[in-house]
Amino acid sequence: MKDLYRPLVRPLIFSVFKLDPEWAHGRAMKILAWLGQPNPDAGATEADKAANPRAWLYQQLSCEHDRLQQTLWGLTFPNPMGLAAGFDKDGEAVLAWPLMGFGFAELGTVTRFPQPGNPSPRLFRLVEDEAVLNRMGFNNRGAEALAERLTPIWQHQRPAIPVGINLGKSKVTPLEEAAADYCFSFQQLKALGDYFVVNVSSPNTPGLRNLQATKQLAPILDALQQQNTEAKPLLVKIAPDLDWPDIDAVVELAQAYQLAGIIATNTTISRQGLKTQILPETQRPVTEEAGGISGAPLRQRSTDVIRHIYHRTDGQLPIIGVGGIFSAADAWDKITAGACLVQVYTGWVYEGPWMVRRILEGLLSKLDEHGLESIGSAVGLAHRSPVG
């Protein structure tokens, strides 16, 4: 089937009807949650199963190939394309993400306490910049609710792809009590996540980014690793706006506490180079609006951070790259800079459901072009030889 999202659906959503981004996201999540119902084929004949929309979607949107597969932390990733945290905060569509072609998915950000997030409007499209400005504020139902949702699903049908869980600090929790806050959520969920992410880099919870400082982050990592008796892969997600010495300090902590890797990067608070000057919804300059920007404006900085971490660690610390991935060339740049895996959110909003398949097919072409056998052999390639 021809991809009608970019020529038809996106203009209707973005320009003709100008649907509110948060409302549109909510509608999309309802559809995805329906597609990801547990045990949807109970009692169905083989013909019914073959004709259902889930089978059709998977056939349309997926790209299976052994050359795209990797094993990290004892987990098998069928391909390197993942869904970034923020899209499915409460795990509502956890069984739908494999149908969309993703090789892994990250739920959350989830906090110890349920919280509504920041006041609306809090999600904005910057269409000229192929970007999103968000100040959602970790709106979610809380760690206990996520555990209650996932437990019966896992007992019946664990997803076919690795599922990570992104942990954040509750807004009501003082910074000095952050370690206990993260640990509570981890205890509730550690049997359910395949890997976990310590999110200390969102700009939308007051003071959260201060937790990236060594004196603040070390106690959190220490407390989590003490509770991590099953040796779950534990990663930290950093901001793109850190200076190089601050990034180096986080890398040193990650190594000292034997973290499984780093996610680079979260959204940026920079407004440099944006074409959008005024937000239509508020009629205020973008420079005066709070929130983090994701999408194309983040592309180069996140790749630079990936490259720096890979070089700093001699490629020994796995990196998940996220920020501004819209095409196979974007994903290839991050992988060859040093990312083992990549994640998308804003790109998927702009490019639509067929994007994952297009990128994976493009990555296979890149492997052929460079004479490489697998995607794993492309990780860090830019540090070894010039790449196109």
N, C-alpha and C positions, 0 to 999 in steps of 0.2 A: 504494500500500500504506500502511496506517495505521502510524504510528510507534509501535512497541511498546516502545521502549527505556525511556522514562521511567516508564510505568505498570507494566512487567513486568520487563524485563531489569535495570535499575538496582537495584530492590529486591532481586532475587535475588543480585546481585553484592555490594551494599553491606550488606544487612541479614540476608538468610536464610542464605546460605552464608558471608558475611563473608570473601570471597576476599582474600588478601593483595594489596595494590595492585601491588607489583612483579611478582608472579606473573601477575596478570591482565593487566598491561601486556605482559609477555612473550608471553602467549598471543595477545593482540590483534595484536602485531607479526608473529607467525608467519602469521596469517591475512592480514594486509595484505601481507606479503612474497609470499605465494602469489598474491594478487590482482594484485600488481605484477610478476609474472614478465615478463622481456623476451620479446617476440615470442610471446605466448601463442596467437595465431591462425594460426601457420604451418601451412599445409596445410588449413586449415578452409574449408568452403564458406561462402557468404554467409549461408545460413540458420543455420549453426552459430554464426557470429559474432554474428548478431542475437539468438541464444538464450542466449549465454554470460552468466555472472553479472556480468562486468565491464560489459557493455553495459546490463544491467538496473540495476546499481548507479548508473552514471552518469546514467541516465534518472531514477532515483529521487532522487538526492542533489544533483544539480546545478541551477543556475539561470543560464541563459545570457541575457544581454541587453547590447546595445551601451552602454546608459546606465551600466552598472557597470564598463566597461572604462576603463583609464587607461594612459598611457605615461609611465614614469619612467626616467631614466638610459638611455634608448634601449631599454628593455624594455617589452613589452606585458603588462600584468596583466589577465587577463580579468575579474577582480573583485577587490575590496579585501580579501577574507578569506584570511588566510594561516595556515599551521600554524607555531606558534612552535618555536624550538629546544628540544631536550630530549626530544621525543617519539621522533624517529627519529635517534638519535645517530650511527649507523653507515650510514645510507643504505640500510637493508634494504628499505624499502617505497617507495623514491623514485618509482616509476612508479604507485603506488597512489593518491597524494595527489590527482592530477587527478580520479580516479574518485570521490573523496569530496566533490567540489565545490569544492575549494580553488582560489584564484586564484594562489597561490604557496606554496612550502614552504621551510622553513629547516632544514637538517640540522645535526647536532652537538648539543652542543658537542663539537668534536674537538680533541685535543691532539697535540703533537709525538710524545710517547711513549705507547704503550698503557698504560692504567691501570685497575685494577679498581674504583676509587672507594672510598667509605667503607664501613665495616662495616654489615651489616644488623642490625636493621631500619632502613631509611633512607628509606622513603616511607610517608606516613600520610594517610588521609582525615580531614578535620575536617568531617563531614557536616552538623552543625548550622550551620556557618559557610559551607557551600558552598566549601570551600577544600581545599588540599593542602599539607602540610608535607613538604618534601623536603630531604635532605642527601646526595644521590647522590654528589657529588664528581667530576663529569666522568668517569664510567665510560664508556670507549670503547676501540676497538681501535687508535686512533692514525691520524695523517694519512696515512701510507703505505698502510695497509690500506684506508682510505676511497678513496684514489686508485685502488688496484687494483680495488676493487669497481665504482666508477663508470665507469672508462675504457672497458671493453668494452660497458657499457650505452649510454654516450653515442655510441660508434661505430656502434651499431645503431639506437638509438631514444632520442633526446634527449626529455626530458619536455615535455609540451605547455604547461607553466607555468614561470615563472622559478623557479629553485632557488638559494637562498642557502646559504652555509656559515658557521657560527658557530665562531670560533676562540677557544680558551682556552689558558691557561698550564698546562703540566704541573706536577703537584704537586712533583715532584722538582727542578724548575728554580728556582734562587734568583731572587728578585725582580729583582736587578740584571742578570740574564741574560734577562729576559722578552722583550726585543725580538727577540733571536736565536731564541727559542723560537717566537714568533708567526710570524716570517719563514720559518722552516723549513716550518711547516704551510702557509703561504700559497704558498710555492714549489711544494710538492707538489700543491696543489689549484687554483691560480689559473686553469688552463685549463678547469676543470670547473664552477666556481661562476659563477652569473650576477651575484651580489653577495656581499660578505663582511662579516662582523660581528666587531669586536674586542670580545670579552666580558671586561670588567674589573670586573664587578659581581656575580658569583655570590658568595653568602656561604659557599659550601661548600668552597672551596679556601683554605687559610690564607694570609692576607695579600693575597689577590687584589684586594679592594676598595681597597687602598692605591694600586693602579695607576691609580685615577681622579684622583689628585692630579696637578696640572700637571707637576711635575718628573718624575714617573714615566711619565705617559701620553705626553708630547711625544716622547721618544725612540722609543717604540713606533710612533707614527703616522708619524714621520719615516722610520724604517727601512722600514716597510711601503710608504709612498708612493714611496720610492726604488726599490723592487722592482716597483712597480705600473706596469710599462711598457705594459701594455695598457689602462690607465685603467679597471680594474674598479671598480664602485661600492663604496666602502668606508665602512661605518657603525660607530658605536660604541654599545654598549648600556650604559645607566647604571642605577644603583640608585635606587629610589624614596625611599631614606632620606637622600639627600644634602640638605644645606641649600641654599637658593636661591643664595647666592654660589658654592657649589661647582658647582652646575649651570651657572651662568653661565660659570664658568671652563672647564668641559668644552665648552660651546657655542663659546666663543672659540677653543679649540684646534681644534674641528671646522672652524670657518671658516678658521683660519690654515692648516690642512693640507688644505684643500679636500676635506673628507669629503663623501660623498654624502648623509649624513643621520644621524639619531640614532634609536635604538630606546628607547622609554620605556614601560615600565620592566621591570627584572628583578624577582625576588621580594623580599619585604620581611622584615627581621628584627624588625619591630615585632610585638608581641603585643597591642596595644591593642584593646579592644572585642570580643575573641573570646568566643563563647559556650562553646566547648570549653575546659574547664579542665584535664582530666586525659586523657592519651593512654591509651586502653584497652590498647594493645599493651605499653606500658612501665609503666603505673600511676604515671607521673610527671607533674607539672604541665607544661603546654605551655610555660610561661615558662622552664622549666629545660631544655627540649629544643633542641638546636642545629638549624639549618636555616632555609631561606627559605620563606615562605608565599606561595602564589599563589591566585588565585580571587577571590571576591567581596570579601574584606577589602581587597584591593589596588585595587579599582575606582576609587574617588574620587581617591585619591592619584595614581595613574597619569594620570588625566584632568587633574588639576591641573598635573602636570608637563608634559604635552603643551601645555596652554594657556599655561603660562609660557614654554616654548621658542618656541612659535609667535609669541607677542607679542614676545619678546626679539629674534627674528630677522626680524620683519615678514613672517613666512610664507615666507622665502626658503630655509630649510633643511628639506628633507623629513623628516617624522617617521613612524615606524612605531609605532603605539600598541598596547600589550599590557598586560593586567591586568584581570581581572574581567569579561570579555565573555561574557555568557550569552544576550543577546537583541539584537534589532535596535535597541532603545532604547539599550543599552549601546554598541553599535558606533557609532550615530549621535552619541552624546555625544562620543566620542573623535574622530570625523571632523570634526564641527563645531567642536571645540576646536582642531583643527589637524592631525590625523593624516591623511596621504594614504592609508595602508594600515593595517590592523589585523591582529593575530595572536591565536590562541586555543590553549589547551592544556587548562587545568583546566575551562573551560566545556564543552569538547568531551567531556571525561570524564563530566561531570555530565549534560549535555544529550543526548549521543549523536550518531550519524552524521547524523541529519536536521537538526541544528542549523544547519549552514552554509546549507542551502537556506532554512530559515525566516528566518534573519537577512537573507540577500540579498533575499528577497521583501519582507521588512519594510523594507529600505532603499529598494527601488523605491517602496513606498507612501509613505515619507518624502519622496522626491523629488517625487512627485505632490502631496503635501500642501503642500510649500513652493514648488511651481511651478518646480522646477529640472530642467534638461535632463540632467545627468550627475552622477555621484558626485564628479567632480573639482570641480564648482562648489559642492559642499557643504563642501569642505575649508576650515576656518577660518570657517565661516558665523557662529558664535557671536560672533566678534570684530567682525562687521559689522552684525548685527541680532539681536534676541531670537529664539530658536528654541524650539520645543516638542519 
